Structures are given as C-alpha cells and as structure tokens.
Amino acid sequence: MNVSSAIAIYFIVWWIALFLVLPWGVRSQADIGDVVPGTDPGAPARPRLLFMLVVNTVLATVLFGLMYVVWVYRLITLDSFWFLPGGPTG
C-alpha cells in the first residue's frame, strides 16, 4: 500500500469513526433541564468537541492499524469468502 492510498484510507476511516464517536455521552439541554433561550432543546449541553476529536483520532488509528495488518499479512483474501460466485469450490 503506497503512502497516498494509506492517507486516503485513513481519512475515510477517520470520518466514519467520527460519526460513531460524536453521540457518545452527549446529553441534550432538555435532558439536563437547562435550555438556553433561542436554542434547540435537543442541542448538546456540553459538546466536548476537542475530547471527541481526540477519541476519534485514537479510534481511527487503531482501526486503520488493524486494517493495515490485515492488508499486509493477507489475513483476509477473496478466497476467504467461499460463498461468493466464482470462489473456491472446496
């Protein structure tokens, strides 16, 4: 895997992981009972965006590392999917 492919794949993994991490531990203003006038009651009371970005980066790095190991050592190949048409018969 060349460097540009690795960067592109890491970028995609990072964004997918961001959508997984963003809802973790978020409590809305309505949940805590302190709605700021003029805002949506479903808005986060404490977004903690920096913390979420750090957690997301760690998670994305671990996921990318696992994917890289699977790619380099060929732990999963197309032959692993016996149920695909045209795959190995035995």
Protein Blocks (a to p, Z undefined) as FASTA:
>chain_A
ZZklmmmmmmmmmmmmmmmmmmgopacfklnopacehiafkbcfblolmmmmmmmmmmmm
mmmmmmmmmmmnomacfklmmmbghiafZZ
